[in-house]
Each structure stands twice: as structure tokens, then as C-alpha cells.
Amino acid sequence: MNRLTTSWGEFELTRFPEDPRDPLRAWDSSDEYLLRCLDGIEDAPPVDLSGTVVVVDDRWGALTVALAGRPPGQTARIRPVQISDSYLGRRATESNLARNGIDPASARLLTARDTPPGRIDVLLIRVPKSLALLEDQLHRLAPAVHAGTVVIGTGMVREIHTSTLALFERLIGPTRTSLAAKKARLIFCTPDPALPRQASPWPLRYRLPADTGALAGVAVTNHAGIFCADRLDIGTRFFLSKLPERHGPERVVDLGCGNGIVGTAAALANPEAEVTFIDESYSAVASAEATYRDNVVEAGAAGGHAGARFLVGDGMADLPDGSVDLVLSNPPFHSHRATSDATARRMFGGARRALRPGGELWVVGNRHLGYHIRLRRLFGNCETVAGDPKFVVLRAVKRG
């Protein structure tokens, strides 16, 4: 556990789920830079925080917790509004508020799919990894910004590009950047009420091409921030061609579902399967629900299907032990910019717990990640179903 130091106090912060072996902090120097800026730096006055303060993409809650824990000044205590697409980030915020003895009602937590506040006086944006997610967020927030709104973005130098600044310029107003400090940079944007409001291009929708066999023509929906938003990524394409042929009533999970095309394919191939779509991204689960609805419900096939569930959560944590017959997964090998197999390891462990004896986990991954070693240790077995120079499809069975 580490302490974030501000001019008004220190805050103990961790990521979620908390792992004592994880060396990564729950904040970085760009969060610190923004908090210093609010107090006034480089001869600039402190930022007036008496109005509606909105914090966007606060990855582990550092900004939200620090603001909610700020002592009252001449005005009432700050009650920041956090907007995040990450379930794990939201849980981290809740845990960190409690850890620091801050009333949970001191912050209002919204998802990226919720309606934002109607008026925003201070807008603080932690620049996300996905430029598409930033674009969608700025489209959604722009109507609430007024001429007097203070808009400040923050990120590491490597995260802020000319395309990032161009989005702020196009959707909010004139933009400039600060000097770099500890490899972090701030973005200052002055709202221009005269800018014409533009329609957001998100979500994107496309149909699978003819070379995807039985899935050709299937409609896919991608909200902003979902991996490979405008086309079928090559790993999923390979996985779809190797999915197991199953029949009869069973419970299937599309774990880390993204746009839901894998789970939708399983539902179309086996109408008696009940499919559960799980992801930690609110936008991913919304995408999966739209993909399933367009191809199963509105296509008229729902009457013969067992149905589906859509869960935003921490992997398989909300599913009972031994309740699942088949888990399908294309796990990410990064988490909030950190390249690691920690997320995949948690997903594999959760899948093993939730599978019934004889249940199967099918995984696609880059060959170099060595998932077969992890699965063999965890399940006691692992079979390579298919492979090419880049990807492998692996099958592990839970023994009784």
C-alpha cells in the first residue's frame, strides 16, 4: 500500500483487486501534477472547486478520493462526480474511500453509460488509453460545459499526442499544454460555446465478412473504447473458426466478452445454451448486449434460445462454484496500460472455480504468452486444439 501526498493530506491507495505482490501504485505523477495544479502552480491561482466537479477516467480513484477527502474551505466540501468505464476502477474508488475513512456519499460514481451531469463547472480528465473513448466522452460531456468551465486534462507525456489535443480543440475549445513534470503533462482547454455540436460516431456497427463462414453477415456493435472497434480482430477471427460444437442445455460464459461476438456465436450454434457475457468494462457489456440482441432477439431466433445474461464485474467472481459447463475467453494481456498476465491468471482461476467437474475452458491467445503452462499448472491438463504462427487455441478440463 502506498500514500499519495497532497497539500491537504495523505491518502492510502491501492488498486483493485488488492494484491500485496503487485508493485504498481494506484496513481502516477500525472495525477499528482493535476492535484498540484488545482492548488495553483506557476503563479496561477487555485482552481475554484465550489461548483460541480467531474472527474473522468480516474483509473483507481486517486483523484476522486483526494478531492472527496479535501477539507472544506470557504465553500462546502467538494463532492466530485466520477465517470468511469471500469468496474475495477469503480471498486477501487469505493475501497479507497473506505480505507481513508471518507463517507462514500462524498463522491458520486457514474459509469460511462450513465447520463452525465447537466452542468459541469470543473472538468478533470485523466486521458484514457483509447482515443475513441476520449472522443465519445467529450461528445457526451460537451453539452454540460459552459464558457466558465475549467477543463484540465492530465496524462503521461507518452499518452498525450497531437490527436489528443485535436479532439479537445474540435469538441471543447482552444487547447494548450503545460511543461512536462516527472514525465507528465497537463492539458488546458478553454470552452468555446460557439463551437457547433457534433453527433458522436459511437457506437460503431459493422457486419462480419463473407469469409467468416456461418457467421457471415452477423451484426457487431462496438461502443467506444472496445478493442478493435471497426473490424473483427485476428485473434477472435481465429477463435471463432475453432469454437467447440456443443448441443443441448448448458451454461456458457463469454469471459472478457468485449463486443460479445464469441458468446453470440455460441448462442447461435447451440440454441439450448444459456450464455452469460462478462466484462469489467461497462461499454463492453453494453456492446455485447447489443450484438446479441441484433442477432438473436431481433433476428427472430430468441424464441428457440435459452436466453442470456449480461454482467459487469470482476471476472467470474459473481458466479457460484460449479455452475458453468463451458467458458470461452480471449483474455487481455494488459490492464490499464500495464502489460501483465495478472488479469488472465485471475480469469483462469475464476473459470476453474465456477466450472462443474468435466467443464471446459477454451482460450485463445498469442502463442508467446505461454498460457498453456499456466493452465497446466491450474487444471492439471491443457490441450492445444489449434494453432498458427501467431495464435493458439487451448482447452483445459476441470477434473472431478
C-alpha positions in Angstrom: 0.0 0.0 0.0 1.3 3.5 -0.8 0.4 7.0 0.3 -0.5 9.8 -2.1 0.7 13.1 -0.6 -1.2 16.3 -1.3 -1.0 19.8 0.3 -4.1 19.0 2.4 -3.3 15.5 3.5 -2.1 11.9 2.7 -4.3 9.1 1.3 -3.6 5.4 1.4 -4.5 4.0 -2.0 -4.4 0.5 -3.7 -5.6 -0.9 -7.0 -8.5 -3.4 -7.1 -8.4 -6.3 -6.5 -5.8 -5.6 -3.9 -2.7 -7.8 -4.4 0.2 -7.4 -1.9 2.6 -8.7 -4.6 1.5 -6.0 -7.1 4.3 -3.4 -7.2 2.3 -0.9 -9.2 0.8 2.2 -7.4 -2.8 3.3 -7.7 -1.7 6.7 -9.1 1.2 8.2 -11.1 2.9 11.6 -11.5 0.2 12.9 -13.8 -2.4 12.5 -11.0 0.0 14.3 -8.7 0.6 17.1 -11.3 -3.2 17.7 -11.7 -3.8 17.9 -7.9 -0.9 20.4 -7.5 -2.4 22.4 -10.4 -5.7 22.7 -8.5 -3.9 24.4 -5.7 -2.3 26.8 -8.1 1.1 26.4 -9.8 3.3 28.6 -12.0 1.8 31.8 -10.5 -1.7 30.6 -11.4 -4.5 31.0 -8.8 -6.1 27.9 -7.2 -9.0 26.5 -9.1 -12.5 27.3 -7.7 -14.0 24.0 -6.8 -17.2 25.2 -5.4 -19.4 24.1 -8.4 -20.0 20.7 -10.0 -16.6 18.9 -10.3 -16.5 16.0 -12.7 -13.6 13.5 -12.8 -13.3 11.3 -15.9 -11.3 8.1 -16.2 -9.8 8.2 -12.8 -8.3 4.7 -13.1 -8.0 3.7 -9.4 -9.8 6.6 -7.7 -6.8 8.6 -6.7 -8.2 12.0 -7.9 -11.7 11.3 -6.7 -10.6 10.2 -3.2 -8.2 13.1 -2.8 -10.9 15.6 -3.8 -13.6 14.0 -1.6 -11.1 14.0 1.3 -10.2 17.6 0.9 -11.2 19.7 4.0 -13.9 22.3 3.5 -12.6 25.7 2.6 -14.7 28.9 2.3 -17.3 26.8 0.5 -18.9 23.5 1.2 -16.9 20.2 1.0 -16.3 19.0 -2.6 -18.5 16.2 -3.8 -16.8 15.1 -7.0 -18.7 13.1 -9.7 -16.6 10.3 -11.1 -17.3 8.9 -14.6 -15.5 5.7 -15.4 -15.9 2.8 -17.8 -14.1 0.4 -15.5 -15.8 -1.8 -12.9 -12.5 -2.4 -11.2 -11.7 1.3 -11.1 -15.1 1.9 -9.5 -14.5 -0.8 -6.9 -11.0 0.7 -6.3 -12.6 4.1 -5.6 -15.1 2.6 -3.2 -12.4 0.7 -1.4 -10.1 3.7 -1.2 -12.8 6.0 0.1 -13.5 3.5 2.9 -9.8 2.9 3.6 -9.3 6.6 4.2 -12.4 7.0 6.4 -14.2 9.1 3.8 -18.0 8.9 3.7 -18.9 7.0 0.4 -21.6 9.7 -0.1 -18.8 12.2 -0.5 -18.4 11.2 -4.2 -21.0 10.3 -6.8 -19.9 7.4 -9.0 -21.3 7.1 -12.6 -20.4 4.7 -15.4 -19.5 5.7 -18.9 -23.0 4.7 -20.0 -24.8 6.8 -17.4 -26.2 10.3 -18.2 -23.6 12.9 -17.1 -24.5 15.9 -15.0 -26.4 18.7 -16.8 -23.9 21.3 -15.8 -20.2 21.0 -15.2 -18.1 23.7 -13.6 -14.8 21.9 -13.4 -14.0 19.0 -15.7 -10.9 16.9 -14.9 -9.9 14.3 -17.4 -7.3 11.5 -17.0 -6.5 10.9 -20.6 -7.6 7.3 -21.4 -5.6 4.8 -23.4 -8.3 4.7 -26.1 -8.6 7.9 -28.2 -12.1 6.6 -29.2 -13.2 6.5 -25.6 -12.0 10.1 -25.1 -13.8 11.2 -28.2 -17.1 9.6 -27.1 -16.7 11.1 -23.6 -16.1 14.6 -24.9 -19.1 14.3 -27.1 -21.2 13.3 -24.1 -19.8 16.0 -21.8 -19.6 18.9 -24.2 -23.3 20.0 -23.8 -22.8 20.4 -20.0 -19.7 22.6 -20.3 -20.2 26.3 -20.3 -17.9 29.3 -21.0 -16.7 29.5 -17.4 -15.9 25.7 -17.0 -12.4 24.9 -16.1 -11.2 22.0 -18.2 -7.9 20.3 -17.4 -6.7 17.0 -18.8 -3.7 15.1 -17.4 -1.6 12.2 -18.6 1.9 10.9 -19.0 3.8 12.6 -21.9 3.7 9.3 -23.9 -0.1 9.3 -23.6 -0.8 12.8 -25.0 -0.5 13.1 -28.7 -1.4 15.8 -31.3 -4.6 13.7 -32.0 -5.5 14.0 -28.3 -5.2 17.8 -28.4 -7.1 17.9 -31.7 -10.1 16.2 -30.0 -10.2 18.8 -27.2 -9.9 21.6 -29.8 -12.6 20.2 -32.0 -15.1 19.3 -29.3 -14.5 21.7 -26.4 -12.3 24.7 -27.5 -8.8 26.2 -27.7 -6.2 24.0 -26.1 -2.7 24.3 -24.8 -0.4 22.1 -22.8 1.8 22.6 -19.8 5.5 22.0 -19.5 6.4 18.4 -18.7 7.0 17.5 -15.0 8.1 14.0 -14.0 7.2 12.8 -17.5 3.6 14.1 -17.0 1.8 16.9 -18.8 -1.4 18.9 -18.3 -3.9 19.9 -21.0 -5.7 23.2 -20.5 -8.8 23.7 -22.6 -11.0 26.9 -22.8 -14.6 26.0 -23.7 -15.9 27.8 -26.8 -19.8 27.9 -26.6 -19.8 28.9 -30.3 -18.5 25.5 -31.4 -21.1 23.6 -33.3 -22.3 20.5 -31.5 -21.4 17.4 -33.4 -23.0 14.0 -33.4 -20.9 11.2 -31.9 -19.9 8.4 -34.3 -20.2 5.9 -31.5 -21.2 3.2 -31.2 -19.9 1.7 -34.5 -21.7 -1.1 -36.2 -20.5 -3.5 -38.9 -21.3 -6.9 -40.3 -18.9 -9.9 -40.4 -17.5 -10.5 -43.8 -18.2 -13.4 -46.1 -15.0 -15.3 -45.2 -16.3 -15.9 -41.6 -18.4 -18.9 -42.7 -21.6 -19.5 -40.8 -21.2 -16.1 -39.1 -21.1 -14.1 -42.3 -23.4 -11.1 -42.1 -23.7 -11.2 -38.3 -24.0 -7.6 -37.0 -21.5 -6.4 -34.4 -21.8 -3.4 -32.2 -18.8 -1.6 -30.6 -19.1 1.2 -28.1 -16.1 3.5 -27.8 -13.1 2.0 -26.1 -13.7 -1.6 -27.1 -10.7 -3.4 -28.7 -10.7 -3.4 -32.5 -13.9 -1.4 -32.8 -14.2 -1.2 -36.6 -13.4 -4.8 -37.6 -13.0 -8.3 -36.3 -9.6 -8.7 -34.7 -7.5 -11.6 -36.0 -7.3 -13.4 -32.6 -11.1 -13.5 -32.3 -11.4 -14.5 -36.0 -9.2 -17.5 -35.4 -11.1 -18.4 -32.2 -14.5 -18.3 -34.0 -13.3 -20.8 -36.5 -12.2 -23.2 -33.8 -15.1 -23.0 -31.3 -16.3 -26.3 -29.9 -19.5 -27.8 -31.4 -21.9 -28.2 -28.5 -25.5 -29.3 -28.3 -28.2 -29.4 -25.6 -28.9 -27.4 -22.4 -25.7 -26.0 -20.9 -24.4 -22.8 -19.3 -21.8 -21.0 -21.3 -19.7 -17.9 -20.3 -18.1 -15.5 -22.7 -15.4 -14.2 -20.3 -14.0 -10.8 -21.1 -16.7 -10.6 -23.7 -15.8 -7.3 -25.4 -18.3 -6.8 -28.2 -19.9 -10.2 -27.4 -19.3 -11.9 -30.8 -17.9 -15.1 -29.3 -20.8 -15.6 -26.9 -23.3 -14.7 -29.7 -21.7 -17.3 -31.9 -22.1 -19.9 -29.2 -25.7 -18.9 -28.8 -26.4 -19.2 -32.5 -24.7 -22.5 -32.7 -26.5 -24.0 -29.7 -29.9 -22.5 -29.1 -30.3 -24.5 -25.9 -27.3 -22.8 -24.3 -27.8 -20.1 -21.7 -24.9 -17.6 -22.4 -23.5 -15.2 -19.8 -21.5 -12.3 -21.1 -19.0 -10.9 -18.5 -16.6 -7.9 -18.8 -15.2 -5.3 -16.4 -16.0 -2.6 -19.0 -19.5 -1.1 -18.9 -19.2 -0.2 -22.6 -18.1 -3.8 -23.4 -21.1 -5.3 -21.8 -23.4 -2.8 -23.5 -21.8 -3.7 -26.8 -22.3 -7.4 -26.1 -25.9 -6.9 -25.3 -26.5 -5.0 -28.5 -24.7 -7.6 -30.6 -26.7 -10.5 -29.0 -30.0 -8.6 -29.3 -29.4 -7.7 -33.0 -28.5 -11.3 -34.0 -30.6 -13.4 -31.6 -33.5 -11.4 -30.3 -34.4 -9.0 -33.2 -33.4 -11.6 -35.8 -36.4 -13.7 -34.5 -34.3 -16.5 -33.1 -34.9 -15.7 -29.4 -38.0 -17.9 -29.1 -35.8 -21.0 -29.5 -33.0 -19.8 -27.3 -32.3 -20.4 -23.6 -31.5 -16.7 -23.1 -28.6 -14.6 -22.0 -27.3 -12.7 -19.0 -25.0 -9.6 -19.1 -22.7 -9.0 -16.1 -20.3 -6.2 -15.4 -17.9 -7.5 -12.8 -14.6 -8.9 -11.7 -14.3 -11.9 -13.9 -16.2 -15.0 -12.6 -16.4 -13.6 -9.1 -20.3 -13.4 -9.1 -20.9 -16.9 -10.4 -21.4 -19.8 -8.0 -18.9 -22.7 -7.7 -19.5 -25.5 -10.2 -22.3 -23.7 -12.0 -20.8 -23.5 -15.5 -20.3 -26.0 -18.3 -18.2 -24.1 -20.8 -16.0 -20.9 -20.6 -14.8 -19.2 -23.7 -12.2 -16.4 -23.4 -9.8 -14.2 -25.3 -8.2 -12.6 -22.3 -6.3 -9.3 -22.4 -2.6 -9.3 -21.6 -2.7 -5.7 -20.2 -4.6 -3.9 -17.5 -4.8 -0.1 -17.6 -1.6 0.2 -19.7 0.4 -2.3 -17.6 1.5 -5.3 -19.7 0.9 -8.3 -17.4 -0.7 -11.8 -17.3 -2.3 -11.0 -13.9 -5.7 -10.4 -15.5 -5.5 -13.7 -17.4 -4.4 -15.6 -14.3 -7.4 -14.3 -12.3 -9.7 -15.1 -15.2 -8.4 -18.7 -15.4 -8.6 -19.2 -11.7 -12.2 -17.9 -11.6 -13.1 -20.1 -14.5 -11.8 -23.2 -12.8 -13.7 -22.5 -9.6 -17.0 -21.8 -11.5 -16.8 -24.8 -13.8 -18.5 -28.0 -12.9 -16.4 -31.2 -12.9 -15.9 -32.1 -16.6 -16.5 -28.5 -17.6 -14.1 -26.9 -20.1 -12.2 -23.7 -20.5 -11.3 -22.7 -24.1 -8.8 -19.9 -24.5 -7.3 -18.1 -27.5 -4.1 -16.2 -27.0 -0.9 -15.1 -28.6 1.5 -18.1 -28.8 4.3 -16.3 -27.0 2.2 -15.7 -23.8 2.6 -19.3 -22.8 -0.9 -19.7 -21.4 -0.5 -23.5 -21.7 2.0 -23.5 -18.8 -0.4 -21.6 -16.5 -3.4 -23.7 -17.5 -1.5 -27.0 -17.0 -0.5 -25.9 -13.5 -4.0 -24.8 -12.6 -6.1 -27.6 -14.2 -3.5 -30.4 -14.4 -4.1 -30.6 -18.1 -4.1 -28.5 -21.3 -4.6 -29.5 -24.9 -3.6 -27.4 -27.9 -6.8 -27.5 -30.1 -5.4 -25.4 -32.9 -2.6 -23.0 -33.7 -1.0 -20.9 -36.3 2.3 -18.9 -36.2 0.7 -16.2 -34.0 -2.2 -17.7 -32.0 -3.1 -20.9 -30.2 -6.5 -22.2 -29.0 -6.2 -24.1 -25.8 -8.6 -26.4 -23.9 -8.4 -27.2 -20.2 -10.9 -29.6 -18.4 -11.8 -29.4 -14.8 -11.3 -32.8 -13.3 -13.6 -34.2 -10.7 
